[in-house]
Amino acid sequence: MPVISRELTTEEVANFSESSGPDHASGSKERSRSAWEWVLRRNCSLSPRELLAIFGSLAFLSLGMATYWASQGAWMVTPFAVAECLALGVAFLVYARHACDCERVILTASEVLVELSQGRRLQQVVLPREWLRIEGADTADLITLRSGRSSVSLGRFVDQDERRGFAEAFRRALQTSVD
């Protein structure tokens, strides 16, 4: 399931409060005891570890066959097997690098923390909850969370129906009191 929604425990909220620093919305140090988290990720059928195991077995098989044919006098098979393994390795590396890409949204009583993870890049955006607006939830475009001059686009890893479902769940959680 590409969109995961859950209520954070009190301990997780405390850890979030410590790691995100002072309250960005009002300067207050007091925070809610409850929060919601959504994780929007692409639907990848293989983890990077499983992909490595598959690549290793394919490379072993291909290079093993090339070695056999080279020992039989068909040595020209070997360079093609090595080229095949290199091309497959590059393709698997690109896939594995982006297999864990996701967007994580944490809603607390005072703010919204958005973490965008793409490849090795991690971007965090904190938006005050008081001025938060949701835009584009009814269109085929990405969802935009806007608070004052700050904004962030979400939903690049999920399809249109899942974006709408996230937007509805986020609006409901935003309207309810998190305290």
N, C-alpha and C positions, 0 to 999 in steps of 0.2 A: 504494500500500500504506500504510494508516494507521499501522501499527506498524513502526518501523524499529529494528533492533538491530544494533550494531556494536561491535567492540573499538576502543578509542581508541589512538592511536599514543603513543609515548613523549613526543613533543613536545606533543601535546594534553594529556596528563596533567600535564606540567610547567606548561603554561599554566593549567590548572585549579588546580593546587596553589598557584600564585602568586596567582591571583585570589580564591581562597576563604579566604585567610588561614591562621591557625594551625590545627593539627589539633584539631577539636572533640571528638574522642573521648577522647584521652588526654593532650593537651597536648604530645605529641611532634611534632617538625618533620619526622620521617622519613616518607616516603610510598612507596607501591607504584609500580612502573614500569608497571603495567598497570591498565586500568579498562575497564568496559563502559558503553555508553550506549544508552538506549532513547528513542525519540521517539514519543509517541502523539498523533496528530493526526487531525482529521476528514478525511473523503474529499471534498475540494473539487475540482471539475472545472475551475474557472477561478481563475487567480491575480488579485490586485487589478489588475495592469497590463492583463491581457486583458479584464477586466471594464470598465475605463475605456475601452478601445478600442471595445468593443461598445456601451457607453453613448453614446460620442461619435458613432458611426455612426448609431445609432437616433435620437438627438436631431437630428442633421443632416438625416436623412431626414424626420422628423416636422415640424421647423420649416421645411424646404424646401417640403414640400407645403402647409403652412399659409400660407407666403408666396405660393405660386402661387395658392391659392384666394382669398387676400385681394386679390391683384391683379386677380382676376376678379370682385370685388365681394362675395364671401362672407367678409367680415372677421370674422364671429363664430367662424370656425374657429381663429383665432389664439389667443385666450385658452384654449381647450380644449387646443391643442397645447402651450402653455406649461405648463398645469397637468399634462398628461400627462408632460412632461419633468421637472418638479419631483418628481412622485410617483415616477417611475422612478428619478430621481437619489437620492432618500431611500432607496428600497429597495436600490439597488445600494450605497449608502454603508454601510448596516447590514450587508449581506452582506460587503463588502470589509473592514470593520472586524474581523470575526470569522473571515475565511477563513484566517488564519494562526495561529489559536489552537492551542496544543499543550501537552503535558506532556512534560517532558524529565527523564529519570532517569539519573543518573551514579553508578555503583557503583565505589568504590575499595576499597583494602584496609582503610581505617579508617572510612569514612563513606559515606553516601548523600546526594547532592545532588539535590533535586527542584525544578525550575523550572516554575511554572505561569504560562502566558501566556494572558490573556484580554483581547482588545481592546488597550487601552493599558496595562493593569495587568500587572506582572511580579512574582510572589511567589517567593521562594527559601526553601526549608526544608532545613536540614542535619540529618541524623539519624545518630547514632553507630551503627556497624555491629554492635557487640557485642550490643546489646539489641534488635536489629531483629526485628519479627514482621510477618508478612503475614496480614491478616485479610480475609475476604469473597471470596476467590478462587473459591470453589466455589458461590457464590450469584449471583443476578442483580444484586446491588448493586455499588457501586463497590468497588475494592480499597483497603484501608487499610494503609498502612505505619505501624507504631507502634514507637517507641523511647522507653522511659521515659514521660514525660508528653507528649511531642511526638508528633503524628500528622499524616498527610496522606492525603487520598483521591485516588485516581487512576482513570482510565478513563472519564471523562465524554465523551470525544470518539470512543470506539471502541465496537463492539458487544460482546456478551457473549462470543462465541467468541474475539475478539481480546484481550479482557481475560484470559481463561483462558490463552491462549497466552503473553501477556506474563508472567503470574504464574508459569507453569511455567519459562519461560526465566530469569526473575529468581531464582527459587528455586535453579535449577541453578547459576547464576553465584554466588549467595550461598554455596552449599555448597562450591564449589570454591575453592581457594586462589587469590587474585588476585596473590600475590607473584610 
